Every structure is written in C-alpha cells, then in structure tokens.
Amino acid sequence: MAKAAAKKAFALRLDDKMLSALQRWADDEFRSVNGQIEYLLHDALRKAGRLSKSNASNANSDPSGQEAVKPGPESE
C-alpha cells in the first residue's frame, strides 16, 4: 500500500454563495467540499504546468483520494 503524502490544514474563508456553489458541485461529483476544492486546485495547477512531472503524470486520479463519479446522460 502506498504511503499517503502529508497534508497541511489551514483556514479558508469563503462567502456563503461561493461555499453553496462548491457544495452543490461537490455533491454532483460525490465528493466532500474539501475534496472538491483539492481536486479543483490540483487540476488548475496541472493545467498551468505548476506541478512536478511526478504529480502531473497521474492526471486522471483524484488528489483527495476519492473516486470522481461523473453523472452520465439521463436514461428515459
């Protein structure tokens, strides 16, 4: 089993509208708000070329450790 990287906790202040939007988005993708924020930051850093090659090479994984479930087309 691979050893998980250490994570540092810090406070993040968001206005109510932004937090509500993040909560809805996280719910849609079956993540926690924290996991959603971590996923979005990781994706933005990867796209901007700000991650090391070893971190960016695993582009399809979710850095929060949760598997992303994308909603599919609604069946009739």
C-alpha positions as a Markdown table, in Angstrom:
| # | Residue | x | y | z |
|---|---|---|---|---|
| 1 | Met | 0.0 | 0.0 | 0.0 |
| 2 | Ala | 1.4 | 3.4 | -1.0 |
| 3 | Lys | 2.1 | 5.9 | 1.8 |
| 4 | Ala | -0.1 | 9.0 | 1.6 |
| 5 | Ala | 1.5 | 12.4 | 1.4 |
| 6 | Ala | 1.3 | 14.5 | 4.5 |
| 7 | Lys | -1.3 | 17.3 | 4.2 |
| 8 | Lys | -1.3 | 20.6 | 6.0 |
| 9 | Ala | -4.5 | 22.1 | 7.3 |
| 10 | Phe | -5.3 | 25.8 | 7.0 |
| 11 | Ala | -8.3 | 28.0 | 7.3 |
| 12 | Leu | -10.1 | 29.2 | 4.1 |
| 13 | Arg | -12.6 | 32.0 | 4.2 |
| 14 | Leu | -15.4 | 31.8 | 1.5 |
| 15 | Asp | -18.5 | 33.8 | 1.2 |
| 16 | Asp | -21.8 | 32.0 | 1.5 |
| 17 | Lys | -22.6 | 32.0 | -2.2 |
| 18 | Met | -19.3 | 30.5 | -3.2 |
| 19 | Leu | -19.5 | 27.9 | -0.5 |
| 20 | Ser | -23.0 | 26.9 | -1.6 |
| 21 | Ala | -21.9 | 26.6 | -5.2 |
| 22 | Leu | -18.9 | 24.5 | -4.2 |
| 23 | Gln | -21.2 | 22.3 | -2.0 |
| 24 | Arg | -23.6 | 21.7 | -4.9 |
| 25 | Trp | -20.7 | 20.9 | -7.3 |
| 26 | Ala | -19.1 | 18.6 | -4.8 |
| 27 | Asp | -22.5 | 16.8 | -4.2 |
| 28 | Asp | -22.9 | 16.3 | -8.0 |
| 29 | Glu | -19.5 | 14.6 | -8.1 |
| 30 | Phe | -19.9 | 12.6 | -4.9 |
| 31 | Arg | -17.1 | 14.5 | -3.1 |
| 32 | Ser | -16.8 | 16.4 | 0.1 |
| 33 | Val | -16.3 | 20.2 | -0.3 |
| 34 | Asn | -12.7 | 19.8 | 0.9 |
| 35 | Gly | -12.1 | 17.1 | -1.7 |
| 36 | Gln | -13.7 | 19.2 | -4.4 |
| 37 | Ile | -11.5 | 22.2 | -3.6 |
| 38 | Glu | -8.4 | 20.0 | -3.5 |
| 39 | Tyr | -9.4 | 18.4 | -6.9 |
| 40 | Leu | -10.0 | 21.8 | -8.5 |
| 41 | Leu | -6.7 | 23.2 | -7.2 |
| 42 | His | -4.8 | 20.2 | -8.4 |
| 43 | Asp | -6.4 | 20.4 | -11.8 |
| 44 | Ala | -5.7 | 24.1 | -12.2 |
| 45 | Leu | -2.0 | 23.6 | -11.1 |
| 46 | Arg | -1.6 | 20.7 | -13.5 |
| 47 | Lys | -3.1 | 22.7 | -16.4 |
| 48 | Ala | -0.9 | 25.7 | -15.6 |
| 49 | Gly | 2.2 | 23.5 | -15.5 |
| 50 | Arg | 2.9 | 24.3 | -11.9 |
| 51 | Leu | 3.2 | 20.7 | -10.6 |
| 52 | Ser | 6.2 | 18.4 | -10.8 |
| 53 | Lys | 6.2 | 15.8 | -13.5 |
| 54 | Ser | 5.5 | 13.0 | -11.0 |
| 55 | Asn | 2.4 | 14.8 | -9.6 |
| 56 | Ala | 1.1 | 15.8 | -13.1 |
| 57 | Ser | 1.7 | 12.4 | -14.6 |
| 58 | Asn | -1.2 | 10.9 | -12.6 |
| 59 | Ala | -3.7 | 13.4 | -14.2 |
| 60 | Asn | -6.8 | 11.1 | -14.0 |
| 61 | Ser | -6.5 | 10.4 | -10.3 |
| 62 | Asp | -8.3 | 12.5 | -7.7 |
| 63 | Pro | -5.9 | 14.1 | -5.2 |
| 64 | Ser | -8.4 | 13.9 | -2.5 |
| 65 | Gly | -8.3 | 10.1 | -2.6 |
| 66 | Gln | -12.0 | 9.9 | -3.7 |
| 67 | Glu | -13.0 | 8.5 | -7.0 |
| 68 | Ala | -14.8 | 11.0 | -9.2 |
| 69 | Val | -18.2 | 9.8 | -10.5 |
| 70 | Lys | -19.3 | 11.9 | -13.4 |
| 71 | Pro | -23.0 | 12.0 | -13.9 |
| 72 | Gly | -24.0 | 10.3 | -17.2 |
| 73 | Pro | -26.8 | 11.1 | -19.6 |
| 74 | Glu | -30.2 | 10.6 | -18.1 |
| 75 | Ser | -31.9 | 7.5 | -19.3 |
| 76 | Glu | -35.5 | 7.7 | -20.3 |
